[in-house]
Amino acid sequence: MTKIAVLSMDETVRIDVQRLEQIVRELGEPAAGQIIGAALEQLALALGRTVAASRRGDRGAVVANADQLSRLAWQVGLVTLAGVAIDVGACAERQDEPALAATTCRLERIGNRSLTELWDPPETS
């Protein structure tokens, strides 16, 4: 009899709350909200471009888009997303196709979760 293990794909995303608070302090709440909202839109676009480039095998575009994604993520405190984007770019540069496929899937999961958590933070009681 064969045993099949189910692996959980749930991992915690790290958000640098101090970085977000710094943005709010420097710009004020209304402007910070607009800037962070615009950054989230750019992050979503860069995430989509990175994943699409990986799926079509365009390693040069993967590297460029992953670099942009990591820089944007660092700017708004999405630490885990920035790190995974760097990993994706490194896999593309090394031409390590299995690792690129795996890290791209992780990037998509972490990216979606990070954007959701920043856009709709959990309610605190």
C-alpha positions as CSV (number, residue, x, y, z in Angstrom):
1,M,0.0,0.0,0.0
2,T,1.4,3.4,-1.0
3,K,1.2,6.3,1.5
4,I,0.7,9.7,0.1
5,A,1.8,12.7,2.2
6,V,-0.1,16.0,1.7
7,L,2.3,19.0,2.1
8,S,0.8,22.2,3.4
9,M,1.5,25.3,1.2
10,D,0.7,27.8,3.9
11,E,3.5,30.0,5.1
12,T,3.6,33.2,7.0
13,V,4.4,36.4,5.2
14,R,6.5,39.0,6.9
15,I,5.5,42.7,6.7
16,D,7.7,45.4,8.1
17,V,5.1,47.4,10.0
18,Q,7.7,49.9,11.1
19,R,8.4,50.7,7.4
20,L,4.7,51.3,6.8
21,E,4.4,53.5,9.9
22,Q,7.4,55.5,8.7
23,I,5.6,56.1,5.3
24,V,2.5,57.3,7.2
25,R,4.6,59.6,9.5
26,E,6.5,61.1,6.6
27,L,3.5,61.6,4.2
28,G,0.5,61.8,6.4
29,E,-2.3,59.2,6.4
30,P,-4.2,60.4,3.3
31,A,-1.1,60.6,1.1
32,A,0.4,57.5,2.5
33,G,-2.8,55.6,1.7
34,Q,-2.7,56.8,-1.9
35,I,1.0,56.0,-2.3
36,I,0.7,52.5,-0.8
37,G,-2.4,51.8,-2.9
38,A,-0.5,52.8,-6.0
39,A,2.4,50.6,-4.9
40,L,0.1,47.7,-4.5
41,E,-1.1,48.1,-8.0
42,Q,2.4,48.2,-9.3
43,L,3.3,45.2,-7.2
44,A,0.4,43.2,-8.6
45,L,1.4,44.1,-12.2
46,A,5.1,43.2,-11.5
47,L,4.0,39.9,-9.9
48,G,1.9,39.1,-12.9
49,R,4.6,39.9,-15.4
50,T,7.2,37.9,-13.5
51,V,5.0,34.8,-13.3
52,A,4.0,35.1,-17.0
53,A,7.6,35.5,-18.1
54,S,8.6,32.4,-16.1
55,R,5.8,30.4,-17.6
56,R,6.8,31.3,-21.2
57,G,10.5,30.7,-20.5
58,D,11.7,34.2,-20.9
59,R,14.5,34.2,-18.3
60,G,15.6,37.8,-19.1
61,A,12.2,39.1,-18.5
62,V,11.9,37.0,-15.3
63,V,15.2,38.6,-14.0
64,A,14.1,42.2,-14.9
65,N,10.5,41.8,-13.5
66,A,11.6,40.0,-10.4
67,D,14.1,42.7,-9.7
68,Q,11.5,45.4,-10.0
69,L,9.1,43.4,-7.8
70,S,11.7,42.9,-5.1
71,R,12.5,46.7,-5.0
72,L,8.8,47.7,-4.8
73,A,8.2,45.1,-2.1
74,W,11.1,46.4,0.0
75,Q,9.9,49.9,-0.3
76,V,6.5,49.1,1.3
77,G,7.8,46.6,3.8
78,L,6.8,43.3,2.1
79,V,9.9,41.5,3.3
80,T,9.0,37.9,2.4
81,L,7.8,38.9,-1.0
82,A,11.0,40.8,-1.7
83,G,13.1,37.8,-0.7
84,V,11.2,35.3,-2.8
85,A,11.4,37.7,-5.8
86,I,15.2,37.8,-5.4
87,D,15.2,34.0,-5.3
88,V,13.2,33.7,-8.5
89,G,15.6,36.1,-10.3
90,A,18.6,34.1,-9.1
91,C,17.1,30.8,-10.4
92,A,16.4,32.4,-13.8
93,E,20.0,33.8,-13.9
94,R,21.4,30.3,-13.1
95,Q,19.1,28.7,-15.7
96,D,17.8,26.3,-13.1
97,E,14.5,25.4,-14.6
98,P,13.2,23.1,-11.8
99,A,14.1,25.6,-9.1
100,L,12.6,28.5,-11.2
101,A,9.3,26.6,-11.6
102,A,9.2,25.9,-7.8
103,T,10.1,29.4,-6.7
104,T,7.8,31.0,-9.2
105,C,4.9,29.0,-7.7
106,R,6.0,30.1,-4.3
107,L,6.3,33.7,-5.5
108,E,2.7,33.6,-6.8
109,R,1.4,32.2,-3.4
110,I,3.5,34.7,-1.3
111,G,2.7,37.6,-3.6
112,N,-1.0,37.1,-3.5
113,R,-1.0,36.6,0.2
114,S,1.2,39.6,0.9
115,L,-0.9,41.9,-1.3
116,T,-4.1,40.7,0.4
117,E,-2.7,41.2,3.9
118,L,-1.4,44.7,3.1
119,W,-4.6,45.7,1.3
120,D,-7.1,44.0,3.8
121,P,-5.2,43.8,7.1
122,P,-6.9,41.4,9.6
123,E,-9.2,43.0,12.1
124,T,-7.8,43.4,15.6
125,S,-10.1,43.3,18.6
